[in-house]
Amino acid sequence: MCVLVSDGSGDVYVSDYSNGRVLEFSPAGAQIASFTAGLGNPAGLALDAAGNLYVVDRSDGNILKYSGGSGSVIAAIPDARGLAYRAGLLYTASSTSGDVTSFGPDGSDVTTVVESLGSRDLRGVAFDSAGDLFISDSGGGTIYELAAGAQVPSVFASGLDGPEYLAIDSDGTFYVPEYFGGDVREIGPTGLDSTVLIPGLDHPSSVAIVDTPEPGNWGIGALVLLSVVARRGSR
């Protein structure tokens, strides 16, 4: 299993689940760094505004923060999967309880944002530019939207075939790997305009939108073909 995230400079971080590490690559594909300290089976990834890296460790439920190359455990969330950062808080989703939890970058202020959502088999969490939180329920084939300031999520898109770790671009377009369907689906900002963007994949799990520094290199072309990852085994 691999999960991906990209920073503002176009670097891509990849969680290498089986080998217990997170790798950082440049926009050209060169490996820059490897984060291994304290990791068993890394899954969800997030970056904060200062460039600190946060990693979900599936082996023990720990959330680790890497700053300056060193890692430390800041929280433990049972069966955490996805991870997202916004406005000074981290958000993660559980694949067994169906809860979405927020907490500070130091592990403080742990709060249950959503309880027992959908089939409870949650995966990805991601924010759009308006601050709405989107949650993929892989078992239920649904993406939920928790609007900024709202208490109860609503259905954004349904009828999906195992949605996993989604990504949202600046225009509000969604890129959703369908684990069981074997494709990456593009969904418009309203949740109604849905098409298969990349078919014929072997259990895709994660996409990342890569904003490279070169002019004109933003979008589908450079975006995601590097960043579509297939996985087998543990989900």
N, C-alpha and C positions, 0 to 999 in steps of 0.2 A: 504494500500500500504506500502511496505517495500523496502528499498534499503540497500545494504550491502557493506562494505569495510573492508579489513583486513590490520593490520600493520605488521611490520617486526618481531614482537615477536609472531605472531599468534593470537593476540586478534582480535575479530570481533566486528564491530560497526553496529548496526541495527537501521534504522530510523523507528520509530513507528508512522506512519502518523496520525492515528485516535486519538492517545493519546498524541500527541504533545511532543514527547521526542525522544532522541537517547540513546540507551542502548549499553554499552560496556560489552563484555563477554570474559572470558579467553578461551584458547584452549580447556579446559576441560568442558566448558559450564557454568561456574559460572559467575553470574553477578558481574561486577567490579564497574561500575559507571552508572549514569543516567544524561543526559544533557537535561535540560528543559528550562532554562532561555531564554525568548524572542521567543520561538518557538510556532507556531500555527500548521502547518502541514508539518513536515520535510520530505524531499524527498532525492535528491542527496547528496552524502557524498564524502569527499576527505580528505586525510591526507598529510601534507607536511613533509619535511625531518626532521624537529624538533619534529614531533609528534603532531602538532597543528591540530585540527579537524575543518573542514569547512562543513557547512550544508546549503542546499537550503531550504528555507521556502516557500512552495507552496502557503500559505495563503496570502502572500503580496509581493512575489518576492524578499525578502531580502536574501542576503548571509551572514551568520553569521560565525564568527571565535571564537572558544573556545580554550583558552590558560590558563592552570592552573585551569580549572573548570569554569571560568567566560566567558560569551559570549558577543560579540559586533557585530553590523551590520557593514559590510565593503563595501557592494555594494547592488544595487537593479537592477535586470535584469528581465523584464516582462516575465512571463511564463517559467522561467528557470526550467529545469528538471535535467539532469545529471550534474556531476561535476568531474573534474579530475585536478591533479596537476602535473606539470613538470617544472623543471629548473627555479623555482622562479615565475611561473605564474599559475593561475587557469584558467580553461576553462569550460564553460557551454554552453548548447544548449537549444534553445527555442522551445516549442511545437506549437507556433502559427506563429511566424515570419520566422522560419526556419534558424535563424541566429546562428552562433557559436561565442561566445564572450570570449576574454581573458582579464584578469586584474591581478594586483598585489595582494599579500596577505594583503595589507592595503587598497585595493579597488582602487588604482591609476592605471593610464595607461590603461583605458578601451578601448579595440580595437575590432572591428568587424572583425573576421578572415574569416568567410564564410557568405554569404548572401543568404537568400531564398532557402535553399537547399532542393531538392527533393519535397516531398509532404508538407514540412514545419512542419510536425508532428514529431519533433525530440525527442529522449530520451537520450540514453547513450552516453558518451564520454569516450574514453580510449586510452592510449598510449601503443605502443609496445616498446620493448627494443631499437629499432633503433630511437625512437622519432617520429614515424609516428602516426598521430592522426586518430582514427577511430570513426565514428559517426553513430548511429543507427537511421534510419528513419522508425519509427514504422508504420506510415500510408502508406508509400510507399514500405514496405517490403524489404528494402535495407540497407546495411551497406556501407558507403562511407569511403574512405581513403584519408587523406590529408598528403602526404609525407612531411617529414621534409624539410623545405625550399621552398615548392611548394605554389602556390597561388590558384590553382583550384583543388578541390577534384575529385577523380575518383571512379567508382563503384568497390567495393571490392567483395561483394556478393549480390545476388538479389534473388527474388522469395521466400523470407522468410515470415512467417505468424505472423507479429506483433513483430519484434525484439525490445527488450527493453534494460535493463541496462547490457551490456556485460562485460566480463572479459577476459583478455589475459594473458596466462602464459609465462614463460621465454623462452619457445621454439617457441613462436609465434602462439600457438594454441588458438582458440577463443571458448568461451563458451557463447552461446546466448540463453536467454530465449525467446521463442515465445509465446507471450501473447495469441493470438488467436489459435495457434496450440496446446497449452497445453503441450509443451515439452521444454527440453533444448537441443539445437543442438550444436554439436562440428564441428568446421570448421578449416581446416588446414591453414597453413601460406600463401598459395597462393590464398585462397578463393574458391578453386574449390572442395576440398575434404570435403564433408559435410555429416554428419550422425546424426541421432537422438541418443543422449546419454541417456537421461532420458525421457521416454514417460509418458502419462497419468496424467499430472499435471493440476491443476485448475488455469488457468490464471497466469503462473509464470512471475515474473517481474525482478528478480535480482539474480545474482550469485556473489560469492566472492571466490578467490583462497586463501586458508588458508595455509600459510607457517609455519607449527608448528615447534617448536625448537627441537623436538625429531628426531633423525637420522632415515632416511628412511620413514618419514611420510609426504612426499611431493607428491602431485599428486591427481589423481581422488579419491582414496579411502577416504582420510580424507578431501579432498578438498571440495567437494561441497555439499554433501548430507545435511549437516547442513545448507548450505547457499542458497539453492533453496527455494524461498519464493513465495507463491501464494497470489494474492490479488484480491479483488473485488472492485467495485465502481469506484471512480475517477481515471482516468489515467493521 
